[in-house]
Amino acid sequence: MNASDYLIVGSSHAALEALAAIRLADPSGSLTVLTRDRHLPYSPTLLPYVVSGRSDPAKATLRDAAFFTRQHIRFETEAGVAAVYPGAHELALEDGTRWHYGKLLLATGATPAVPPIAGLEAVPFHRLRTLDDSLALRAAIGTARRAVVLGAGLIGMHAAENLTAAGVAVTVVEPRDQVLPSYFDPEAAEHIARGFAAHGVVFRTGHSAVAVAYAGAGFRLTLDDGAVLDADLLLVATGVRAEFGYLAGSGIATGRGILVDAGMRTSAPEIWAAGDVAEAPAFPGPATALAGILPEAVLQGRTAGMAMAGEAAPPYRGSVPRNTYCFFGQSAISVGTGITGAPPVGAELVTRRDPAAGTYWRIALQDDRLLGIAAVNLPLDAGILCEMILRQVDLAPVKPLFLDQPCATGRMLMSRLWR
Ligand SMILES: Cc1cc2nc3c(=O)[nH]c(=O)nc-3n(C[C@H](O)[C@H](O)[C@H](O)COP(=O)(O)OP(=O)(O)OC[C@H]3O[C@@H](n4cnc5c(N)ncnc54)[C@H](O)[C@@H]3O)c2cc1C
């Protein structure tokens, strides 16, 4: 049987940060990375640029083979984990190979969630999560004329922009009433949708696809209002789900992800989880959340790696949602909570807009502390805003100034606090 003191499953941001933390504390313990992917580690965040052709696929690589040799790390590709046996400190790969571990990190991320649409599994649709997905989509763009994108989240919108730039006619279908519903309020979303519409993108918000079938050389999609859309490229970007099906029968506690505490420990001894697969404390608690963003995967991976190597890791402080987004030369940013959906009880919502400048921002406060902010075409710094939320900075002394000029006021406040 194969054996490793430290066994890491997954080879993306959380895994790489964990193995760096382990190697800092323990240069000689045996360390193995098992990944389902066939490539060296790469960043999924760069895949939209691989699709558009702005980035060479090789530039998405995060570590080369020599790195693993230098660090005395065994790196196994096409090694998908199929089952974990916590009592025996073992796991099994999809090909039946067994591994014994001393300490185990599960960093298997997330995978696209495919909606139940009649006929979908019978047609060759695209998704965008892996490097191979991006290469397939890039190749398809070269011959496509009409595309349908299912889902107006960040990945669907990125792809819609890339397809449009490549001369493909794009229709985006989104069941909610606005684009980017998880990040922006309806007015900010309207700004963004207008930017896309000006470039010819058609939105069918408030509608879902119910069926898809081959039609001629392409596909025909039927929507819930009976409308039909013909396309020769179909991208499904309707969200992701945490990838932990291999834990069935293991007894490890799961919810929407693998449940972990502030030390990234799962319910089983000597097993940690980090990154998009982990359901960790949300800031300020007591809720848990799937963070789903790169900086949190990095932080969680470091926390887990330090703990695995016996180092005293600061407890994970909980996730704060944050996304910056560029579209057709414009920018948008969303940080924190309270901006979308019904505001929390007692929250104060303030909206500012300058139609001449094309700017818009909405701020959610609770007890004069920042809960969240969403803005279009305002040069805000996500790091500063995130820090203001985490530190629960009292904005009362500068409130009118912050509401009118969140960018300059946030910088001024944090430059004092960071000193
Ligand atoms: C197109 C795209 C754009 C994005 N843009 C941004 C952005 O701009 N900003 C941002 O903050 N975040 C962005 N994200 C999200 C960000 O990429 C993720 O938060 C981050 O990659 C999570 O890292 P992770 O290590 O948890 O897992 P993942 O990156 O999901 O990697 C999971 C790893 O586990 C492996 N794996 C899965 N199942 C198994 C198994 N059973 N056995 C073995 N190995 C397995 C996979 O092969 C992979 O190596 C984007 C994601 C995508 C897809």
The ligand as a Gaussian input file, in Angstrom:
#p B3LYP/6-31G(d) Opt

LIG

0 1
 C      -13.654000      30.593000     -14.558000
 C      -13.433000      30.943000     -13.113000
 C      -13.097000      32.243000     -12.753000
 C      -12.886000      32.560000     -11.422000
 N      -12.566000      33.857000     -11.103000
 C      -12.327000      34.180000      -9.816000
 C      -11.918000      35.501000      -9.466000
 O      -11.801000      36.384000     -10.331000
 N      -11.675000      35.789000      -8.144000
 C      -11.786000      34.824000      -7.172000
 O      -11.546000      35.115000      -6.000000
 N      -12.185000      33.560000      -7.477000
 C      -12.452000      33.211000      -8.768000
 N      -12.815000      31.930000      -9.079000
 C      -12.946000      30.945000      -7.984000
 C      -11.575000      30.393000      -7.605000
 O      -10.957000      29.866000      -8.757000
 C      -11.748000      29.316000      -6.536000
 O      -12.257000      29.931000      -5.375000
 C      -10.437000      28.623000      -6.198000
 O       -9.854000      28.034000      -7.336000
 C      -10.703000      27.531000      -5.157000
 O       -9.533000      26.797000      -4.986000
 P       -9.613000      25.342000      -4.358000
 O       -8.188000      24.942000      -4.115000
 O      -10.528000      25.304000      -3.211000
 O      -10.311000      24.383000      -5.443000
 P      -10.415000      24.284000      -7.031000
 O       -9.719000      25.409000      -7.701000
 O      -11.838000      24.025000      -7.330000
 O       -9.590000      22.946000      -7.346000
 C      -10.010000      21.697000      -6.885000
 C       -8.899000      20.696000      -7.087000
 O       -9.310000      19.409000      -6.608000
 C       -9.133000      18.410000      -7.615000
 N      -10.169000      17.379000      -7.394000
 C      -11.508000      17.516000      -7.405000
 N      -12.103000      16.351000      -7.068000
 C      -11.109000      15.465000      -6.839000
 C      -11.078000      14.105000      -6.454000
 N      -12.186000      13.399000      -6.189000
 N       -9.875000      13.502000      -6.313000
 C       -8.712000      14.182000      -6.560000
 N       -8.691000      15.485000      -6.908000
 C       -9.876000      16.125000      -7.040000
 C       -9.256000      19.164000      -8.914000
 O       -8.641000      18.471000      -9.968000
 C       -8.519000      20.479000      -8.550000
 O       -7.128000      20.279000      -8.610000
 C      -13.026000      31.566000     -10.405000
 C      -13.352000      30.251000     -10.771000
 C      -13.552000      29.941000     -12.111000
 C      -13.903000      28.523000     -12.474000

